[in-house]
Amino acid sequence: MHELSLAEGILKTILQVAEKEGARKIKSIKIEMGEILLVNSEQLTFCFDIISKDTLAEGAKLDIIFLKPRLLCNVCRKEFQINTDEDLPILSMICECGSNDVTVLSGREFNIKSMKIEED
């Protein structure tokens, strides 16, 4: 379950920032992540809720925004998106021209964009 390690990374990062900012409480965290990562948002939230107990982030809401993957065909140079509704979206990384020689431009991101805190 890679959701647990992602939750641990989020918690570690936001606690460091919150400490520097003199936060009393972390209220919410906005996260952007690419759909290619295949992260289950419910599992990520569940893991985060468990590991954030007894920290400044206890009870904080995760606001997760999924980013659609964009690819570039290295043969015909066309940019395109893939269908991430499939179980294995990597299998649909084929351009209209038939080439699977592609570069992933976006869809693998994992960024903490912002957080709301209560200050001292």
N, C-alpha and C positions, 0 to 999 in steps of 0.2 A: 504494500500500500504506500505509494509515493506521496499520497496526500498528507500523511503524518510528517514526513520530512519537510514538505513544503510549509506546513503549519508551524513547525519548529523554526524554520528560517524566517517566516513572517514575524513570529513572536520575538525572536532574538533581535531582529532589526528594529521593530517598532518600540521595544523596551529601551533600546539604546538611544533612539531619537527622543523618546518621551522623557528620559532622564535628563538629557541635555537641555530640553525645553522646560524643565521644571513642572512636568505634568503631574496632576493628582490622580487623573483617571483618563483612560483611553476610551472614547465613546464609539468610534467607528473607524474602519480602515477600508479605503478604496483600492481595489486591486484590478489590474488588467492582465489577462493571460490569453495566450494563443490557444486556439482549439486543437492544434496538433498535439499539445501536451496531454490530451485526453484526461484532464483532471475532472473528477466528479465533485461539483461544488457542494453537494450535501455532505459528502464524506470529509471534504476539506473543512467545512464549517464545524462539523461534529468533532474532528480532531482538534481544531483550534479551541473550541469551547472547553474541551477536557484539559488541554495543556496550559490554558491561560488562567485556570483556577488559582486563586490567591495571588494574582499579579495585578498590575495596573490595568491590564487588558481584560480582566474578567468581565464578561457580559458585553464586550464590544461586538458590534455588528460588522460582519464582513460584507462589503458591497463588491461583488465580483462581476466584472464586465469581460465577456469573451470576445476575442478578436478573430475575425475570419482570416484564414490563411490565404496568402497571395504567393504565386509562384511565377517564375520566369523560365520560359523554354529556351534552352541554350542553342537549339537548332534554328527555330523560326523567329526567336526573340519576342514572342507574344507573352504578355502577362495574363494570368488567369487565376481563378479561384477553384478550390476543390470542394466537394461535398463532404462535410464532416459529420453528416448524419449517419454515415456508414460505420460499422464496427471498426474497420481498419482503413481510415482515410488515406493512409500512405499508399494503398493500392490504387487510389484514383488520381495519383500524381502523374497523369499522362496528358500531354497536350493534345489539342485537336489534330495536330499534324501527325500524331502517333508516337512521338518521341517521349521517352521517360527520362531524358537527359535534362533535368530541371534544377533550378536553384530556388530554395525557399527564401522569399523576401520577407515574409512575416507569417506569424502563426505559432511561433515558438516562444514568444515573449512571456515574461513573468515579472511584472513591475508593481511595486507598491507606489501608487500615485499620490495618495494623501491620507491623512488621518485627522480626526477631530479629537481634541483633548479638552479636559478641564484643567486649568492652571491653578497653582497655589494662590 
